[in-house]
């Protein structure tokens, strides 16, 4: 989460205004998004295309359909697929952090090292948002009808709904003034951490134990903006009891069931790049070179970044950055998505962990001590125990199966011993 946000802020997104777009679809379509990657890809593509169409229109740019794709104005966006809601519920929706404007390629005579021009868009109003939502709604329903996930009657019925079920929010906008303020909760890095966050926060989890010491209930505290008016699974009505608002309670088995439902599919990316941020777009290198973490490397990027005898190719080439001799040379690169843990903790906690709390200097590694004698002396001086804590043996399966209830054929089956579990055909459920 924090590493993804830091990489995007430092090495991907240039210093331009950024707006968050969030879309959720009707419950009738969410089941298809849960297990069909093609449906997720179609929703993402349609949403990004409509955002780009709107931003181009409000920026005063008209895209020529006959122009090549590389010459068209494009936005830069990063999309995040969320499979969860704020209350550990399954809720498929999409977050998109897009530039508040479009990038236009430099003129033909500007040279190959010229940066693309950024055309900012005017503020988005409610009429623009309503028009975008309606276009997305019609295109998504049409895609579901063409792929036969919805029949013609169901698609026509959804188009007549007074409340369409499609919700688009674009209220969060990060300006250049508050983009890189680390302690401000509306900074770009905080927004990207929110978009890349995991399904739940550990600090909101707490457990209550019964008289036997076993975990009886698990409590999850909702965010403050959801605490007063949330109604959903495990909470059917608003509570008037003091302190009860914004808390969802589960049994241990219910909590594990919720977590299993929120596990994303394996080998699937949780965030994707679009527009000029896409890996194969011709403007990606020029646009990302404007990012704050890449400003010092712009000289190497303009020269092609090729190493020749310890120097960059720009120091030896005679034909400029477009010299044909560079065609068969491999550019230098390094993984900018990896950040040292100390720097990452300093960005999250706003305190450098390798600073000495006494003198304020840097903590340096002196030596690795493996001799037991000096280790015992150091631990004794610090007042630490000399022996490691004992390891608890592996725990076997639960013996008391009275709390386990399996429902089959509309009757409850209670088991007393593990060898009395019934044989149930899962295909008949």
Backbone torsions as a table, in degrees:
resi	resn	phi	psi	omega
1	UNK	NA	-60.0	-178.2
2	UNK	-68.6	-36.8	-179.7
3	UNK	-69.5	-39.6	176.8
4	UNK	-62.3	-44.4	179.7
5	UNK	-64.3	-41.8	179.8
6	UNK	-64.5	-39.8	179.1
7	UNK	-65.4	-42.5	-179.3
8	UNK	-65.7	-40.4	-178.5
9	UNK	-69.9	-41.0	-173.3
10	UNK	-82.6	-35.2	-167.3
11	UNK	-126.2	-0.3	-177.2
12	UNK	-122.7	-57.1	-171.2
13	UNK	-87.1	121.1	177.8
14	UNK	-73.6	170.2	-179.4
15	UNK	-74.7	77.4	175.6
16	UNK	-132.4	159.6	176.9
17	UNK	-62.0	145.0	-177.8
18	UNK	-128.9	138.2	177.3
19	UNK	-123.2	141.2	176.0
20	UNK	-93.5	130.0	175.8
21	UNK	-114.9	131.0	-179.5
22	UNK	-126.6	131.1	178.0
23	UNK	-128.9	136.7	171.4
24	UNK	-127.8	147.3	-174.4
25	UNK	-110.9	167.2	178.2
26	UNK	-60.5	154.8	179.7
27	UNK	-61.1	-25.0	179.7
28	UNK	-64.6	-25.3	-177.9
29	UNK	-103.3	-14.3	-175.6
30	UNK	-66.2	-31.5	180.0
31	UNK	-64.5	-32.5	177.4
32	UNK	-71.7	-35.0	179.1
33	UNK	-69.3	-24.6	-175.3
34	UNK	-69.6	-34.7	-173.6
35	UNK	-129.0	12.1	178.7
36	UNK	-127.1	100.7	179.6
37	UNK	-60.0	-29.5	179.3
38	UNK	-64.0	-35.7	178.5
39	UNK	-68.7	-39.5	177.2
40	UNK	-64.5	-42.7	179.3
41	UNK	-63.4	-39.7	179.4
42	UNK	-66.5	-43.2	178.1
43	UNK	-61.8	-44.0	179.8
44	UNK	-63.3	-45.1	-178.4
45	UNK	-63.5	-45.4	-179.4
46	UNK	-64.2	-43.1	-178.5
47	UNK	-64.5	-45.2	-179.9
48	UNK	-64.9	-41.6	179.8
49	UNK	-62.8	-40.3	179.9
50	UNK	-71.5	-36.0	175.4
51	UNK	-63.5	-44.2	179.5
52	UNK	-64.2	-39.0	177.7
53	UNK	-63.0	-42.6	179.8
54	UNK	-67.0	-45.6	-178.5
55	UNK	-64.6	-37.6	176.6
56	UNK	-64.3	-37.5	-179.7
57	UNK	-69.7	-44.3	-178.2
58	UNK	-76.5	-15.5	174.5
59	UNK	-87.9	-3.2	179.1
60	UNK	79.7	25.9	-179.3
61	UNK	-113.5	130.2	176.3
62	UNK	-107.7	126.0	-177.8
63	UNK	-88.6	127.7	178.1
64	UNK	-84.8	122.0	-178.0
65	UNK	-65.6	-27.0	-179.4
66	UNK	-82.6	-11.6	-179.4
67	UNK	-73.4	150.0	176.9
68	UNK	-62.7	156.2	-175.6
69	UNK	-61.6	-34.4	-177.8
70	UNK	-70.0	-19.8	-177.2
71	UNK	-96.0	-3.0	-178.2
72	UNK	-82.8	149.4	175.2
73	UNK	-67.6	133.0	-177.4
74	UNK	-132.3	147.8	172.1
75	UNK	-86.8	174.9	170.0
76	UNK	-121.9	126.8	-173.4
77	UNK	-145.1	152.7	173.5
78	UNK	-128.5	124.4	-178.2
79	UNK	-106.6	144.5	179.3
80	UNK	-127.0	122.9	177.5
81	UNK	-91.9	121.7	177.6
82	UNK	-107.5	130.8	176.8
83	UNK	-104.5	10.6	-171.5
84	UNK	-137.9	157.9	172.8
85	UNK	-107.1	-169.4	-177.3
86	UNK	-78.0	-13.4	-176.0
87	UNK	-115.3	33.7	-178.3
88	UNK	59.6	28.8	177.6
89	UNK	-100.1	154.6	179.4
90	UNK	-79.7	117.0	-176.6
91	UNK	-148.8	105.1	-179.5
92	UNK	-81.8	118.7	175.3
93	UNK	-153.9	171.6	-169.7
94	UNK	-126.7	132.9	172.6
95	UNK	-110.0	134.5	178.8
96	UNK	-131.2	124.2	172.4
97	UNK	-102.7	108.2	-174.1
98	UNK	-120.5	149.6	175.7
99	UNK	-64.9	142.3	-179.5
100	UNK	-84.0	64.1	-177.6
101	UNK	154.4	-175.0	-177.3
102	UNK	-126.8	154.8	176.5
103	UNK	-100.5	135.6	179.3
104	UNK	-117.0	131.4	179.3
105	UNK	-59.1	151.5	178.7
106	UNK	-66.5	158.8	179.9
107	UNK	-63.3	159.2	-175.3
108	UNK	-61.2	-35.4	-176.9
109	UNK	-90.3	8.2	-176.4
110	UNK	-81.1	-14.2	-178.6
111	UNK	98.7	157.5	-174.9
112	UNK	-76.7	-15.3	179.9
113	UNK	-96.7	7.1	-179.8
114	UNK	-74.8	138.9	180.0
115	UNK	-78.9	146.1	176.4
116	UNK	-67.4	153.2	-179.6
117	UNK	-86.3	141.2	177.1
118	UNK	-107.3	125.1	179.5
119	UNK	-106.3	106.5	-178.8
120	UNK	-69.6	150.3	179.2
121	UNK	-97.4	153.4	175.8
122	UNK	-71.9	165.7	179.7
123	UNK	-59.2	142.5	179.1
124	UNK	-81.0	131.5	177.8
125	UNK	-107.6	177.9	-176.6
126	UNK	-66.9	-32.4	178.3
127	UNK	-65.7	-40.8	176.9
128	UNK	-63.2	-41.3	-179.0
129	UNK	-66.8	-40.5	179.6
130	UNK	-66.5	-40.6	179.1
131	UNK	-65.7	-40.9	177.9
132	UNK	-64.2	-42.8	179.8
133	UNK	-61.3	-40.6	-179.7
134	UNK	-67.4	-40.2	178.5
135	UNK	-66.5	-41.8	177.5
136	UNK	-63.3	-41.4	-179.0
137	UNK	-60.2	-48.2	-177.4
138	UNK	-67.8	-39.9	-179.2
139	UNK	-69.3	-38.7	179.9
140	UNK	-67.5	-46.0	179.0
141	UNK	-62.7	-38.2	177.9
142	UNK	-63.6	-40.3	178.4
143	UNK	-63.9	-42.3	179.2
144	UNK	-64.7	-33.1	178.3
145	UNK	-72.8	-40.9	-179.6
146	UNK	-68.2	-32.1	177.5
147	UNK	-86.0	3.1	176.5
148	UNK	63.5	22.7	169.0
149	UNK	-77.8	-23.5	171.4
150	UNK	-125.7	138.7	175.1
151	UNK	-80.2	173.2	-175.2
152	UNK	-62.5	-40.0	-178.6
153	UNK	-66.2	-42.2	-179.7
154	UNK	-66.4	-39.9	178.7
155	UNK	-65.5	-42.0	177.8
156	UNK	-64.9	-34.8	178.9
157	UNK	-67.7	-39.0	179.6
158	UNK	-67.1	-30.5	178.6
159	UNK	-71.8	-16.1	179.7
160	UNK	-95.9	-3.0	-178.6
161	UNK	-64.5	134.9	176.7
162	UNK	-68.3	-42.7	172.1
163	UNK	-102.6	104.4	-169.2
164	UNK	-65.6	-24.0	-175.0
165	UNK	87.5	-12.8	175.0
166	UNK	-87.3	124.5	-178.4
167	UNK	-125.2	124.8	178.7
168	UNK	-122.0	126.2	178.4
169	UNK	-119.7	133.6	178.5
170	UNK	-139.2	39.0	-173.7
171	UNK	-84.3	-16.2	-176.5
172	UNK	-97.1	119.6	179.2
173	UNK	-132.3	130.3	179.8
174	UNK	-103.4	116.5	179.8
175	UNK	-88.2	173.3	178.4
176	UNK	-69.9	-22.8	-177.7
177	UNK	-69.8	-45.2	-176.2
178	UNK	-106.6	15.7	-176.4
179	UNK	-65.6	-46.9	-170.8
180	UNK	-113.1	25.4	175.1
181	UNK	-84.8	110.1	-170.8
182	UNK	-66.5	-30.9	-175.8
183	UNK	-90.3	2.3	-176.9
184	UNK	-96.8	129.6	-173.6
185	UNK	-72.4	-11.2	177.3
186	UNK	-100.9	19.7	178.4
187	UNK	-75.8	165.0	-177.4
188	UNK	-65.9	-38.8	-179.4
189	UNK	-66.3	-37.2	176.3
190	UNK	-66.1	-38.7	177.8
191	UNK	-63.7	-42.9	179.9
192	UNK	-69.2	-32.8	173.8
193	UNK	-64.0	-38.9	178.3
194	UNK	-64.1	-41.2	-179.6
195	UNK	-70.2	-32.2	-177.8
196	UNK	-96.7	14.1	-174.5
197	UNK	-71.8	158.2	174.9
198	UNK	-76.8	175.2	-175.3
199	UNK	-62.7	-28.1	-178.1
200	UNK	-147.3	163.0	179.6
201	UNK	-108.2	131.5	-177.6
202	UNK	-64.7	-33.5	-177.5
203	UNK	-69.6	-12.9	178.0
204	UNK	-94.9	-2.7	179.4
205	UNK	-94.4	138.9	173.4
206	UNK	-148.8	156.7	-177.7
207	UNK	-124.0	150.7	172.8
208	UNK	-121.8	133.3	-175.6
209	UNK	-103.8	151.4	177.7
210	UNK	-83.9	-171.8	-179.0
211	UNK	-65.8	-26.6	-179.5
212	UNK	-87.3	2.9	179.6
213	UNK	87.2	-6.4	179.2
214	UNK	-82.4	154.9	179.3
215	UNK	-68.7	121.8	-178.9
216	UNK	-99.3	-46.8	-177.9
217	UNK	-136.4	151.2	176.3
218	UNK	-119.2	127.3	-176.8
219	UNK	-109.7	136.2	177.0
220	UNK	-125.7	121.7	-177.5
221	UNK	-88.7	128.8	-179.7
222	UNK	-78.4	160.9	174.1
223	UNK	-59.6	159.5	-174.6
224	UNK	-62.1	-36.1	-177.8
225	UNK	-76.4	-9.9	177.6
226	UNK	-104.4	-8.6	-168.1
227	UNK	-69.6	-34.9	-169.0
228	UNK	-86.1	-24.6	-170.3
229	UNK	-131.6	16.8	-177.5
230	UNK	-85.6	133.1	175.1
231	UNK	-135.2	129.0	-177.9
232	UNK	-173.7	-159.4	178.9
233	UNK	-57.2	140.1	-177.5
234	UNK	71.5	2.2	176.1
235	UNK	-153.8	96.1	-171.4
236	UNK	-86.3	-16.9	-179.6
237	UNK	-149.6	158.0	178.1
238	UNK	-69.2	135.3	-178.9
239	UNK	-93.5	141.1	176.1
240	UNK	-99.4	-0.4	179.6
241	UNK	-71.6	135.0	-179.4
242	UNK	-59.9	132.3	178.2
243	UNK	82.8	-3.2	-177.3
244	UNK	-88.1	-22.0	-179.2
245	UNK	-65.3	137.7	175.7
246	UNK	80.0	19.5	179.4
247	UNK	-126.9	127.8	176.1
248	UNK	-112.9	132.1	-177.3
249	UNK	-113.2	142.7	178.7
250	UNK	-134.2	155.9	164.5
251	UNK	-80.9	163.9	-179.7
252	UNK	-56.5	-40.1	180.0
253	UNK	-69.9	-36.8	177.0
254	UNK	-65.3	-38.5	179.3
255	UNK	-65.3	-44.1	177.4
256	UNK	-64.2	-36.0	177.4
257	UNK	-64.8	-39.6	177.1
258	UNK	-63.6	-45.6	-178.4
259	UNK	-64.1	-40.2	179.2
260	UNK	-63.1	-32.1	179.9
261	UNK	-74.3	-20.8	-176.8
262	UNK	-97.2	-1.2	180.0
263	UNK	-69.9	123.7	-179.7
264	UNK	-70.9	158.0	178.4
265	UNK	-65.6	150.4	-177.3
266	UNK	-71.3	153.1	174.2
267	UNK	58.0	36.9	176.3
268	UNK	-124.5	133.5	179.4
269	UNK	-72.6	138.5	177.4
270	UNK	-89.3	-19.5	175.1
271	UNK	-136.8	146.9	-176.4
272	UNK	-133.6	157.3	-178.1
273	UNK	-106.4	141.7	-176.3
274	UNK	-135.7	160.9	177.6
275	UNK	66.8	-135.0	-179.5
276	UNK	-71.6	-12.6	175.4
277	UNK	-85.1	-9.0	-179.3
278	UNK	-62.9	145.8	-174.1
279	UNK	-59.3	-34.2	-174.6
280	UNK	-99.5	6.9	179.4
281	UNK	-75.2	141.4	-175.1
282	UNK	-68.9	-22.5	-179.6
283	UNK	-93.3	0.1	-174.4
284	UNK	-60.5	-46.7	-176.8
285	UNK	-64.1	-40.5	-178.8
286	UNK	-70.1	-36.1	-178.5
287	UNK	-74.7	-46.5	-178.7
288	UNK	-69.8	-19.5	175.0
289	UNK	-66.0	-17.8	178.6
290	UNK	-83.6	-10.2	178.5
291	UNK	-62.1	150.5	-173.0
292	UNK	-61.4	-34.6	179.8
293	UNK	-76.3	-12.4	-178.4
294	UNK	-108.1	3.6	-176.0
295	UNK	-62.9	-39.4	-179.5
296	UNK	-71.1	-12.5	-178.4
297	UNK	-103.5	7.0	-176.9
298	UNK	-66.8	-28.5	177.3
299	UNK	-64.9	-42.4	177.8
300	UNK	-68.2	-36.0	180.0
301	UNK	-67.3	-36.8	179.8
302	UNK	-69.9	-32.5	178.8
303	UNK	-85.5	0.2	179.5
304	UNK	97.4	-16.5	177.3
305	UNK	69.8	29.9	-177.8
306	UNK	-98.9	137.4	-179.9
307	UNK	-95.3	126.3	179.1
308	UNK	-133.3	104.2	176.6
309	UNK	61.4	35.9	179.1
310	UNK	87.6	-4.3	178.4
311	UNK	-122.3	160.9	175.8
312	UNK	-74.2	157.8	-176.5
313	UNK	-66.6	-21.6	-179.8
314	UNK	-65.6	-22.4	-179.6
315	UNK	-81.2	-16.3	-175.5
316	UNK	-116.3	-20.8	-174.2
317	UNK	-74.1	150.0	179.1
318	UNK	-111.2	-14.9	-176.7
319	UNK	-102.2	12.1	179.4
320	UNK	82.6	-171.0	-175.2
321	UNK	-72.7	-12.6	179.5
322	UNK	-100.1	16.1	-177.7
323	UNK	-62.8	139.9	-176.3
324	UNK	-71.2	-16.5	-179.9
325	UNK	-68.2	-17.4	-178.8
326	UNK	-82.1	-6.5	-169.9
327	UNK	-65.2	-34.8	-175.6
328	UNK	-101.0	11.3	-179.5
329	UNK	-102.4	144.2	-177.0
330	UNK	-92.2	128.2	-179.1
331	UNK	-73.4	153.5	174.8
332	UNK	-73.5	146.4	179.3
333	UNK	-153.9	159.6	174.2
334	UNK	-148.8	158.2	-175.2
335	UNK	-80.7	103.9	179.9
336	UNK	-83.6	-6.8	179.9
337	UNK	-80.3	-10.6	179.3
338	UNK	-99.3	126.8	-178.7
339	UNK	-123.7	139.0	178.6
340	UNK	-57.5	141.3	-174.0
341	UNK	-61.6	-34.4	-179.4
342	UNK	-66.0	-42.9	177.8
343	UNK	-66.0	-37.4	179.8
344	UNK	-66.8	-42.0	177.5
345	UNK	-66.2	-33.2	177.2
346	UNK	-66.9	-34.1	179.1
347	UNK	-74.2	-34.3	-178.7
348	UNK	-79.1	-51.1	-177.3
349	UNK	-90.5	-4.0	-179.6
350	UNK	56.7	34.2	176.6
351	UNK	-152.5	127.1	-176.4
352	UNK	-72.8	122.7	-173.8
353	UNK	-74.8	-18.6	-178.9
354	UNK	-96.1	21.3	175.2
355	UNK	-97.4	134.0	-178.4
356	UNK	-68.4	127.3	-179.6
357	UNK	-70.0	-15.4	-178.4
358	UNK	-89.0	-54.6	-175.5
359	UNK	-104.7	-13.6	-179.2
360	UNK	82.9	-0.7	179.0
361	UNK	-80.6	177.0	-180.0
362	UNK	-77.0	136.1	174.8
363	UNK	-80.7	123.0	-177.1
364	UNK	-112.8	148.4	176.4
365	UNK	-77.6	122.0	-177.9
366	UNK	-94.1	-53.4	-177.0
367	UNK	-166.3	159.0	170.3
368	UNK	-97.6	121.5	-177.2
369	UNK	-102.8	121.5	179.4
370	UNK	-117.6	-11.0	-179.3
371	UNK	-75.1	126.1	-177.0
372	UNK	-61.0	-32.6	-178.0
373	UNK	-61.4	-58.3	177.6
374	UNK	-60.8	-30.8	178.7
375	UNK	-64.0	-42.7	179.3
376	UNK	-64.8	-39.8	179.4
377	UNK	-64.1	-41.6	-179.1
378	UNK	-67.4	-44.7	179.9
379	UNK	-64.5	-38.3	178.2
380	UNK	-65.1	-40.7	179.1
381	UNK	-65.1	-36.0	-179.8
382	UNK	-83.6	-7.4	-179.6
383	UNK	77.2	24.3	179.4
384	UNK	-96.2	153.8	179.1
385	UNK	-67.4	148.8	-178.5
386	UNK	-85.0	-20.9	-178.6
387	UNK	-109.0	143.7	177.3
388	UNK	-70.0	157.6	178.8
389	UNK	-65.1	145.8	-178.3
390	UNK	-66.9	146.0	177.4
391	UNK	-88.2	128.9	177.5
392	UNK	-74.0	140.7	179.2
393	UNK	-68.0	158.9	178.7
394	UNK	-62.8	136.8	-177.8
395	UNK	-89.8	137.5	178.9
396	UNK	-78.2	-176.1	179.0
397	UNK	-67.4	156.6	179.2
398	UNK	-62.1	141.7	-179.7
399	UNK	-92.8	-36.5	-177.9
400	UNK	-85.9	99.1	179.5
401	UNK	-93.0	9.7	180.0
402	UNK	-67.2	-25.7	-179.5
403	UNK	-84.3	-10.5	-179.0
404	UNK	-89.4	120.2	-178.2
405	UNK	-117.0	124.6	175.4
406	UNK	-114.9	128.0	-177.7
407	UNK	-99.9	125.6	180.0
408	UNK	-149.6	127.2	-179.1
409	UNK	57.6	40.7	175.5
410	UNK	61.6	29.1	174.6
411	UNK	-138.1	150.9	-178.8
412	UNK	-93.2	133.1	-179.3
413	UNK	-114.4	119.8	178.1
414	UNK	-105.7	130.7	-178.2
415	UNK	-109.5	139.1	179.1
416	UNK	-97.2	-33.4	-179.4
417	UNK	-130.7	159.6	-175.1
418	UNK	-69.3	-27.7	-178.4
419	UNK	-81.9	1.9	-179.8
420	UNK	-104.8	14.9	178.7
421	UNK	-64.3	136.0	-177.8
422	UNK	-77.4	158.4	175.3
423	UNK	-93.8	112.6	-176.4
424	UNK	-116.9	130.3	176.1
425	UNK	-79.4	112.2	-175.9
426	UNK	-68.1	-21.8	-179.4
427	UNK	-75.2	-14.8	178.8
428	UNK	-91.6	-4.6	-177.6
429	UNK	-79.1	NA	NA
